[in-house]
């Protein structure tokens, strides 16, 4: 076994109230309980949290946490990360309890993106109820969703994720104009050991201050996505890309700006793959239709 799924994200903010309004009122996440002092937790399912929001001096994604099967797999992965020349720091028992896991370690990829890997995921006995009326988020074996990182050290970073157990789903070079001289933008979409098309993706672009390009959450229905789009519009949250459908993962959805500056993709009805038999694809455009980006308007 390799990497199971994306488990959670940790976000630093100077605007905790803005994140609370955004996650509960626009996204439809539920406030979690039992966090450390000053930490705000938010749920989208039966896990104690998927969003860990901590106060700080910047607004950025700090790290993405990925799950492995057990203690033996975690130790094996730790060795692979260290062998790749990346720093490794083990979480304490107290930190693991706060994360809702049995054990974890921290590291970063060759482009500096923060990562944690853990095993022993826990579940909350209190049922998830969305304060915004979302019928549900698709998680389970496919995890929280996905994270797209900037990877200025693109080839080295891609090789790192391959070495630790992610697999290529789609290797793309997107062109956002009709100019034949447009060199395009390199992206790699990588799956974990589950049916989600990608649990991490890498863009050959400079590292933004926000710490990532976007995070994706999957809702159960198009009605949920449409209602979230209305909440975004009514609250004057900046829309980063209009409703559309992707070429590679077939997801129907839109993008909106988060309080940290990176985007949140809200989607549904994606392609589900078999990671054991999937043959990587290659695309030159991101969307079948829609997804008009704010900078294109």
C-alpha positions in Angstrom: 0.0 0.0 0.0 1.0 3.6 -0.6 -0.6 6.9 0.3 -4.3 6.4 1.1 -5.8 9.9 0.8 -5.6 13.6 1.8 -6.7 13.8 5.4 -6.6 17.4 6.4 -5.0 20.8 5.9 -3.4 23.3 8.3 -3.9 27.0 7.6 -2.3 30.0 9.3 -4.3 33.2 9.4 -4.5 36.7 10.6 -8.2 36.6 10.0 -9.8 33.8 12.1 -13.2 35.4 12.0 -13.1 35.6 8.2 -12.3 31.9 8.0 -15.2 31.1 10.3 -17.7 33.1 8.2 -16.3 31.6 5.0 -16.2 27.9 6.0 -19.5 27.8 7.9 -21.5 30.3 5.9 -20.3 29.9 2.3 -18.7 26.4 2.2 -21.1 24.8 4.7 -18.5 23.2 7.0 -19.4 22.5 10.6 -17.4 23.8 13.6 -15.4 21.1 15.3 -14.8 20.7 19.0 -11.9 19.8 21.3 -9.1 21.8 19.6 -6.1 23.3 21.3 -6.3 26.8 22.7 -6.6 29.3 19.8 -7.1 26.6 17.2 -10.4 26.5 15.2 -11.4 23.1 13.7 -13.9 22.6 10.9 -15.6 19.4 9.8 -17.1 18.2 6.5 -17.8 14.7 7.6 -17.3 12.4 10.6 -13.6 13.2 11.0 -12.9 15.6 14.0 -11.6 18.1 11.5 -10.5 18.6 7.9 -9.6 22.3 8.3 -7.2 23.3 11.1 -7.1 27.1 11.3 -4.4 28.5 13.5 -3.7 32.2 14.3 -0.4 33.6 13.0 1.4 36.4 11.2 0.6 35.4 7.7 -2.3 34.0 5.6 -1.3 30.8 4.0 -1.6 27.1 3.7 1.0 25.6 6.1 0.7 22.0 5.1 -1.4 19.1 3.8 -1.7 15.9 5.8 -1.9 12.6 4.0 -2.9 9.2 5.5 -1.1 5.8 5.2 -2.3 2.4 6.4 -0.5 1.7 9.6 2.6 2.3 11.8 4.7 0.0 9.6 3.8 1.9 6.4 4.4 5.2 8.2 7.9 4.1 9.2 8.7 2.9 5.7 7.5 6.1 4.2 9.5 8.1 6.7 12.6 6.3 5.5 11.8 7.1 1.9 11.4 10.8 2.6 14.7 10.9 4.5 16.4 9.0 1.7 15.1 11.7 -0.7 17.0 14.3 1.3 14.0 15.9 2.9 13.8 17.0 6.6 11.8 14.8 8.9 10.3 15.8 12.3 8.2 13.4 14.3 5.0 14.7 16.0 4.7 14.3 19.7 2.0 12.1 21.3 0.2 15.2 22.4 0.3 16.7 18.9 -0.9 13.4 17.4 -3.9 13.4 19.8 -4.7 17.0 18.7 -4.5 15.9 15.0 -6.9 13.0 15.7 -4.3 10.4 14.6 -2.1 7.7 16.2 1.3 9.1 14.9 2.6 11.5 12.2 5.7 13.2 10.9 6.3 16.5 9.2 8.3 17.2 6.1 8.3 19.3 2.9 8.7 18.6 -0.8 11.7 20.0 -2.9 9.7 23.1 -3.7 9.1 23.8 0.0 5.4 22.8 0.3 4.6 21.6 3.8 3.4 18.0 4.3 2.5 15.7 7.1 2.0 11.9 6.9 0.0 10.0 9.5 -1.7 6.8 10.4 -4.5 5.8 12.8 -7.2 8.3 11.7 -10.0 8.8 14.2 -13.8 9.6 13.8 -16.2 11.8 15.7 -19.3 10.3 17.2 -21.2 13.6 16.7 -23.0 13.5 13.3 -21.9 16.1 10.7 -24.6 18.7 10.0 -23.8 21.5 7.6 -24.9 24.9 8.9 -25.5 26.0 5.3 -27.6 23.0 4.4 -25.1 21.1 2.2 -26.4 17.6 1.8 -22.9 16.2 2.2 -19.3 16.1 1.1 -17.8 13.1 -0.7 -14.9 11.9 1.4 -14.6 8.3 2.8 -11.9 6.3 1.1 -11.2 9.1 -1.3 -10.3 11.5 1.5 -10.9 15.2 1.9 -10.3 16.2 -1.7 -7.1 17.5 -3.3 -4.4 20.2 -3.0 -2.6 21.8 -5.9 0.8 23.1 -5.1 3.2 25.4 -6.9 6.4 23.6 -7.8 9.1 25.9 -9.1 11.5 22.9 -8.8 9.1 21.0 -11.0 11.0 17.9 -12.1 12.6 17.3 -8.7 9.3 17.8 -6.9 7.4 15.5 -9.3 10.1 12.9 -8.8 9.8 13.2 -5.0 6.1 12.5 -5.1 6.6 9.5 -7.4 9.3 8.1 -5.0 7.0 8.2 -2.0 4.1 6.5 -3.6 1.9 8.8 -5.6 1.1 7.9 -9.2 0.6 10.0 -12.3 -3.0 10.4 -13.5 -2.6 13.2 -16.0 0.5 15.0 -17.3 -0.6 18.3 -18.8 0.6 21.5 -20.4 -2.2 24.0 -20.3 -2.5 26.9 -22.8 -4.8 29.7 -21.8 -4.6 31.7 -25.0 -4.9 31.2 -28.8 -1.3 32.5 -29.3 0.7 29.7 -31.0 3.8 31.0 -29.3 2.2 30.5 -25.9 4.6 28.0 -24.1 1.8 26.8 -21.8 2.0 25.9 -18.2 3.1 22.4 -17.0 1.0 20.5 -14.5 1.1 17.0 -13.1 -2.0 15.4 -11.5 -1.2 12.5 -9.1 -3.4 10.0 -7.5 -3.2 8.2 -4.1 -4.4 4.6 -3.6 -8.1 5.5 -4.0 -10.5 6.4 -6.8 -10.1 10.2 -6.7 -8.5 11.4 -10.0 -5.9 13.3 -8.1 -5.1 13.9 -4.4 -2.2 16.2 -5.2 -1.3 18.2 -8.2 1.8 20.3 -9.1 2.1 23.4 -11.2 5.3 24.6 -12.8 4.9 28.1 -11.4 6.5 30.3 -8.8 5.6 29.8 -5.2 2.7 32.2 -4.1 2.6 33.8 -0.7 -0.6 31.9 0.0 1.2 28.6 0.1 -0.8 26.7 -2.5 -2.8 27.2 -5.7 -6.1 25.7 -4.5 -7.8 23.1 -2.4 -10.7 21.1 -3.8 -13.8 19.8 -2.0 -16.4 17.5 -3.6 -20.1 18.0 -2.8 -22.7 15.3 -3.3 -24.9 17.0 -5.9 -25.0 19.8 -8.5 -27.7 21.4 -6.4 -25.2 21.6 -3.5 -22.6 23.2 -5.8 -25.1 25.6 -7.3 -26.3 26.8 -3.9 -22.7 27.3 -2.7 -22.2 29.4 -5.8 -25.1 31.5 -4.9 -23.8 31.9 -1.3 -20.5 33.0 -2.7 -22.1 35.6 -5.0 -24.5 36.9 -2.3 -21.6 37.4 0.2 -19.5 39.1 -2.5 -16.7 36.5 -2.2 -14.5 36.9 -5.3 -15.2 34.3 -7.9 -11.9 33.0 -9.4 -13.4 30.9 -12.1 -17.0 30.5 -13.3 -18.9 27.3 -13.4 -17.4 24.7 -15.8 -16.3 21.2 -16.4 -12.7 19.9 -16.5 -11.3 17.8 -19.3 -9.2 15.4 -17.2 -11.3 14.6 -14.1 -14.7 15.6 -15.5 -15.5 17.6 -12.3 -18.4 20.1 -12.6 -17.8 23.2 -10.4 -16.3 26.6 -9.8 -13.5 28.3 -8.0 -13.7 31.1 -5.4 -11.0 32.9 -3.4 -10.3 31.9 0.2 -9.4 34.4 3.0 -5.8 33.3 2.6 -5.7 34.2 -1.1 -5.5 30.7 -2.6 -8.6 29.3 -4.3 -11.1 26.8 -3.1 -12.6 24.6 -5.9 -16.1 23.4 -5.2 -17.2 20.5 -7.4 -19.2 17.3 -7.9 -19.6 14.3 -10.3 -15.9 13.7 -11.0 -14.4 10.8 -12.8 -13.5 7.9 -10.5 -10.5 5.9 -11.5 -9.0 2.5 -10.6 -5.5 3.5 -9.4 -4.2 0.0 -10.0 -4.9 0.0 -13.7 -5.0 3.7 -14.7 -2.8 4.7 -17.7 -1.7 8.4 -17.4 -3.2 10.8 -19.9 -2.0 14.1 -21.3 -4.1 17.2 -22.0 -3.5 20.7 -23.4 -6.5 22.5 -22.0 -8.0 22.4 -18.5 -11.8 22.7 -19.2 -14.4 21.3 -21.6 -16.5 24.4 -21.1 -16.8 27.3 -18.7 -14.1 28.0 -16.0 -13.6 31.6 -17.3 -10.9 32.9 -14.9 -11.1 36.3 -13.3 -7.9 37.4 -15.0 -9.4 36.4 -18.4 -12.4 38.7 -18.1 
